[in-house]
Amino acid sequence: MGIEWLKPAVIFGSLIYAVIGLAVFWLAFLLIDKLTPYDLWQEIVEKQNMALGLVVAAMSLGICIIVAAAIH
């Protein structure tokens, strides 16, 4: 078992995949925000809607798992 994971190409590839994963997650979150009939940010932050916050958190985790599996 060597230190192959310390090579610059491996680190650069990991960073590229991380950026791609974040971009896909952000686009998916924006799409969900546009598809909902109300403003998610206003409901969660200003009106303190905890139930909606939990639903959005679960959707975010689901999207992250899907993106991670697709990249892996």
C-alpha positions in Angstrom: 0.0 0.0 0.0 1.7 3.1 -1.2 1.0 6.8 -1.0 -0.6 7.0 -4.4 -3.4 9.1 -3.0 -0.9 11.9 -2.4 -0.1 12.4 -6.1 -1.1 15.8 -7.5 -3.3 14.2 -10.2 -5.4 12.3 -7.5 -5.8 15.4 -5.4 -6.7 17.5 -8.4 -9.3 14.9 -9.5 -10.8 14.8 -6.1 -11.1 18.6 -6.0 -12.7 18.7 -9.5 -15.3 16.0 -8.4 -16.0 17.9 -5.2 -16.7 21.1 -7.2 -18.9 19.2 -9.7 -20.8 17.6 -6.8 -21.4 21.0 -5.2 -22.6 22.5 -8.4 -25.0 19.7 -9.1 -26.3 19.9 -5.5 -26.8 23.7 -5.7 -28.6 23.4 -9.1 -30.9 20.7 -7.7 -31.6 22.7 -4.6 -32.5 25.8 -6.7 -34.8 23.6 -8.9 -36.5 22.4 -5.8 -36.8 25.9 -4.5 -38.4 27.0 -7.8 -40.8 24.1 -7.9 -42.3 24.7 -4.4 -45.2 27.1 -4.2 -43.6 29.4 -1.6 -40.2 30.9 -0.8 -38.2 28.3 1.1 -35.7 30.8 2.6 -38.5 33.0 3.9 -40.4 30.1 5.4 -37.4 28.5 7.1 -35.4 31.5 8.3 -37.9 34.3 8.8 -41.0 32.3 9.8 -39.0 29.6 11.7 -40.9 26.7 10.0 -39.1 23.7 11.6 -41.1 21.1 9.7 -40.2 22.6 6.4 -36.6 22.8 7.5 -36.5 19.1 8.3 -38.1 18.2 4.9 -35.6 20.4 3.0 -32.7 18.9 5.1 -33.9 15.4 4.2 -34.1 16.3 0.5 -30.7 17.9 0.6 -29.2 14.7 2.1 -30.9 12.6 -0.5 -29.5 14.8 -3.3 -26.1 14.6 -1.8 -26.2 10.8 -1.6 -27.3 10.5 -5.2 -24.6 12.9 -6.4 -21.9 11.0 -4.3 -23.0 7.7 -5.7 -23.0 9.0 -9.3 -19.5 10.4 -8.9 -18.2 7.3 -7.1 
